[in-house]
Structures are given as structure tokens and as C-alpha cells.
Amino acid sequence: MQMLKTFSQRRLSWLLLLLFVVFFEGCALFFQHVMNLAPCVMCIYERIAMFGIGIAALVGLIAPDVNVVRWSALALWGYSAWRGLSLAQEHVGYQFNPSPFATCDLFVKLPDWAPLNQWAPWLFEAYGDCSKVVWQFLGQSMPQWLVIIFAANLIVWAVIVLSQLVQSQSSQS
């Protein structure tokens, strides 16, 4: 655990988290703009949650050896991963338990102070159907993969948080 704590205090750990986000956001843009798979409202919300993890990684990159910076990054990472997981689970429900009483929004609802879908419609505008399964890999739909990705993020995050609570070797002597 001490090794993980030390690793989290290095920029490399936060750079790896950022590269993870860049990879998955790149995949999402490939699906959207190359494979012409229309993102739905839930896809956009899940994308924003993934960007939250990316922002957490950028915060961690600033000064990972400073406790307040690292803990702020960890808090944002944990919240974004948890939010992404809950959104992806809701999305899976729309796909595999359809109901006329439980549907996703028709339009992306963002705060007035951050209308991302107006600032970057190529990235945040939704025009797909949440209940349609438009892509599968190894028998799992895209939201099912996002459940796995966000859950894995939460597990790694929890282990890293637990490692922060370990006393250093020198303070135990």
C-alpha cells in the first residue's frame, strides 16, 4: 500500500489516468464521427462524467505531492467515477428494461453557465436514442462496457484512497 501511496504522489500516476480518459474519449469520438453512431443524451452525460475524471487527472498533475491538491483530485475522480457508473447503469436499464414511463430526456440538460452542447455541439450534442443498442463487443452494449469501465475506476480509486491512509515507513519507527 505504501508503494501505491508513493505512486499517487508522482505525476506519472495522474498522467496515466489522463491518458486513460483520452483513450476512451477518443473511442467515443471514433464511434460518433467515423462509425456514425449517434450519441444519445445518456451517452453525453456519461461523456461528461469521463471528462470529470480527466479534470481530476489534470488537477492531480498540478502538484501530486501536495496533500490538498492530491485529495482534491481524488475527490473529483471518485465523484465522477461514481456519477458515471450510476448514469451507465441507468442507461443499461433504458436499453434492456424499456418502459414508456422511464425514458431518457429528449435533449441534453446542462446548466446555463455551462451550455457545453452549444459551445461544442460536435462533442456534446445528442441525437441518438437511449434505448437502442447500436454497438456490441463481446456481447456487451456500450453502456454495459461503461458500467465495467466506471466500476473499475471506482475500485482503483478506492484502493488509491485507502493507500493514502497508510503511515509512511519513517513515521512508524
C-alpha positions, 0 to 999 in steps of 0.5 A, a space after each residue: 500500500 505504501 508503494 501505491 501511496 508513493 505512486 499517487 504522489 508522482 505525476 506519472 500516476 495522474 498522467 496515466 489516468 489522463 491518458 486513460 480518459 483520452 483513450 476512451 474519449 477518443 473511442 467515443 469520438 471514433 464511434 460518433 464521427 467515423 462509425 456514425 453512431 449517434 450519441 444519445 443524451 445518456 451517452 453525453 452525460 456519461 461523456 461528461 462524467 469521463 471528462 470529470 475524471 480527466 479534470 481530476 487527472 489534470 488537477 492531480 498533475 498540478 502538484 501530486 505531492 501536495 496533500 490538498 491538491 492530491 485529495 482534491 483530485 481524488 475527490 473529483 475522480 471518485 465523484 465522477 467515477 461514481 456519477 458515471 457508473 450510476 448514469 451507465 447503469 441507468 442507461 443499461 436499464 433504458 436499453 434492456 428494461 424499456 418502459 414508456 414511463 422511464 425514458 431518457 430526456 429528449 435533449 441534453 440538460 446542462 446548466 446555463 453557465 455551462 451550455 457545453 452542447 452549444 459551445 461544442 455541439 460536435 462533442 456534446 450534442 445528442 441525437 441518438 436514442 437511449 434505448 437502442 443498442 447500436 454497438 456490441 463487443 463481446 456481447 456487451 452494449 456500450 453502456 454495459 462496457 461503461 458500467 465495467 469501465 466506471 466500476 473499475 475506476 471506482 475500485 482503483 480509486 478506492 484502493 488509491 484512497 485507502 493507500 493514502 491512509 497508510 503511515 509512511 515507513 519513517 513515521 512508524 519507527 
